[in-house]
Amino acid sequence: MLTLFKSKKLLDDGTTQWLFDSFAWALENFDAHLFRQHTQLILPTDQFFPDQASVPDETANNLLQRLLSYSAMQNWPCRALPIANQSEIPPTPHIHIEQALRGSQAIISVNGGVIAVPYDINSLRKPEVLIAALAQSLALLLSRAIPTAPPGGEEFRGPATDLLAIFLGFGLFMTNNAFNIQRGCSSCSGPSVQMMGELTEEQMCYALAIFCQLKAIDNSEVLPHLKKTLHKLFKQARKEMQRSPNELIHLTTRLQPQVAHQ
C-alpha cells in the first residue's frame, strides 16, 4: 500500500542517465574550465540585455552579440540574418578553427567572412523566444564543430543541441519557451521556432537543475524567472538528483582544475 503514496519520478532512468552523460560530454568537449570560470545563468533582465535599438535587424544582432559574449564565442564572426521562410536559410559555411573552440584564444574563420545565423522575423515580437532560438543556433554551431557525437550517436544531435544551449547558460530561456520552440505557431514559417526544441519541458527542467547544481545556484535565484507552471518540475528535479550522488560527483570531478605534474 505504501507504494501508492510514492511520487512518480520526473523522468525514466534512461533519460536521466542520458542527461548526466550529455553534461559530461559537454564538459569534456566544450571546455570545463570556461564553464567553471565564465559561464553564468543568463537571466531575462535588463542587466543582461540592456541594449536598445529601433531597427529590427539591430535588435536581433545586438541580442546575438550578447549571446556570443555570454557563450565565450566572442571570436566567432556571426551576424543575425532575418528570414521569412526556410527556403531563405543560407548553407552553413566551412568553419576553420584554430587554437581553441571558445574563449579569447579562439581563432575562427569562414569562407565569406561571416557566419549567418538565421532568425524568424516574426520572433522579434517575442524577444525571449528569439533568444532561445539564437542560443540553439549557437549550440548547434558548436556541436557541429567537434568530431565527437553526443551520447547515443547522431540521432541525438537535436536533443544534445538543446542541452548544450542550457550548458552555455541559457536554460531559463530554453525551459520557459520549450513549448513555443517545439510546437511553433500557425503563422510562423521560419526555422527559429520550428527547427529544434527536441527536449520536453520536464527534460529541460532536469537539465537546468543539473546546471544549477554544478554552478551552486540556489533555487531562489531561478524560480523568480522560471514560469510558475514549471516550478514544481524544477524543484522535483533538484530533489531527485540528490539521490544520484555518484553522477553528480562524476560531473563535479570534471570541473576540478587539472594539476600539472612535474
N, C-alpha and C positions, 0 to 999 in steps of 0.2 A: 504493500500500500504506500510505503514511503516514496517509492519511485514516482508516484503520481504528482508529488509536490516538488520534484526536482525541475529546475528551469532548463529549458531546451538550449543547447549550445547555439551560439550565433551562427557558426559555420561548421561544416563537417570537418573531420580531422585532416582529410586530404587537402582541402582548400587552405586550411590554416597552415599546414606544413608548407604548401607552395608559397604562401605569402612570406613566411620566415625565410625559405630558401631564396626567394627572389630578392629580399633585402640583402641577404648575404651576397648574391650575385651583383647587386648594385654597389655594395661596399667594395667588393673585390675589383670591379671593372671601372668604377667612376670616382675613384679617389676617396678613400675613407678619411684621409687627413682633411680634405676640403669639407667633407660632411661634418667632421668634428669641429673644425675651426671657423668655417664660413657659413654653412647652411643654417638658416633660421626658419621658423614658421612664419610664412608671409600672411599678414592679416589684411582683410578688406577695409582698410582705413586710409585716411588722407596722409597719415605718416608714411605709409609705404607707397602710396600712389598720389603724390602732391601735384602732379603735372596738370596744367590746364591748357586746352587747345580748342580753338574754334573750328578748325578744319578737320573733318573726319579722318583723313589719312594721317594727319599729325597725331591725332588721339591714339589711333591704333599703333603707330610706330613708337610713340612715347611709352605706351604700355609695354611693347615688345622690348624696348631697350632696358626698361626697368627689370623685366623678367630675365633678360640676358645677364644683367649685373647680379641679380639675386641667385642665378644658377651658376655663377662663376664661369659664364660663357661670354664674357665681355669682349673677347677677341674674335668671336665668331661674326663674320660680316653679314648679318641678317637684316632684312628690310621687310616690313609688313606689306603685303600685296592684297588689295581688295579684289574680290571676285564675286560674280553674281551666280555662277553655276560651275559644276565640276569640270566642264569642258575647258574652262579657262585656267585650270591648275597647270602651272609650268612643270616640266620634268625636273627632277632633283638633279642638280649638277654634281659632277665628281668633286668630292671634297678631299683636299690634301691636308693631312695633319702632321705637324712636327712637334717634337719635344713633349707636349702634353695635350690631353684632350680638353681639359678645363684649367682655369686659373690664369694668372698673369704670364706664365711661361708658355702658354699655348700659342702656336703659330698655325693659323687656319687660312687656307687659300682655296679659291674655287675658280673654275673657268667662268669668265664673265665678271668676276669680282664680287658678286653679291649673291647671297642665298635668299631667294624669295620665300617668305613664309605667308602662305595664303590665308585669308580670313573671310568669312561670310560678311558682306557689307551690312546685312540685317542685324548682326550681333552687336553693332555699335550701340544699339538701344538697350543692350543688357551687358554692361561692362564686365560683370563677374563671369558671365558665360564666355565672353570673349577672352578674358584672362585664362580661364580653364582651357579653352581651345588652343590658345597660343602656347600654354605650358605643355600641352600634349604634343604640339608640333616640335617644340624644343627637345622634349624627351625622345621623340621618335628620331630626330636627327642624331642624338647621342647614341641611342640603341643601335642604329644602323652603322655607326662609326667604329664599332668593335666587332671582332670576328666571333666572339663567344655568344652563342644563342642563350636566351633566358631558360630557366628551369622548365623542362617539358618540351623544349625544342621550338622550332619556328612557328608552330601553330599557336604558341602562347605569346607571340610578339605583341599582339594588341593589348591583352591584359597586363603584360610586363611594361608596356609604354605608360599605361595609367599609373602603375605602381611607381615607375621611375619619376613621373611628374610629382607624385606625393613625396618621394625621396628627395627631390630638389627643393621642397619646402612649400609646394602649392596644394597641400592636402585639403585645406579648408575650401578652396575654390573647386577642386575636383569633387569632393564629397557633397558639398552643398548643391552642386549642379550636375550630379551624376544622372539624375532622371532626365534633365534637359539634354545632356550630351547623348544619352542613349536613344531617346525617343525622337529627338529633333522636333520639328513642327511642320505643319502642312504647308506653310508659306516659305520655309527656309530651304533653299536649294544648295547652299554652299556646304563644303565638307567640314567646316569648323564645328558644326553641331552634329554631324552625321557619320563622320569617318570612323571615330573611335569610341571610347567610353564603354569598354567591354567588362569592366568590373562592376558589380552591383553596389548599391548603397551600403549593404552590410559588409561587403568585402573592402570597400574603400574606408569605411569606419574602422575596420580592423587594421588596415594598413596605416591609417592615420594614427591609430593608437600605438602601433609599433614605433612609428616615427617619434611620437611624443615620449614614449618610454626611453628610447635611445638618447633623446635630447634633454631628458629630465624636465619636461614641460608639464606643469600641473594642469589638471582639468579646468581650474578656474581661469586659465589663460585661453582655453579653447572654447568652452561652452558659450560664452557671450557672442561668439562669432559663428557658431555652428547652428544650423537650422534646428529649431526646437523639436521637430519630429525625429531628429537623429540623436538627440541627447541620450536617450535610453540605450541605443545601439552602441554608441561610443563608450559609455560608461561600462556597459556589459563587456565590451571587447577588452578594456583595460583590466577589468577584474579577471576575466578568463585567462589572459596571458600570464598572470601571476602563477597560474598552475602549470606553466611551461618554462620553468626556470632554466632548464638546460638550453633551450632555444635562445632565450634572452642572453644567457652567458656566452653562448657561441657568437652572437652578433656583437655583444659588448667587447669581446676579446679582439674582434677585427678592428675595433675603433681605437685600441690602445696604440700609442706611439711605438714604432719599431725601434728597438735599441740596437745601435750598430755594434757589431763585435769587433774587437781589436785584433 
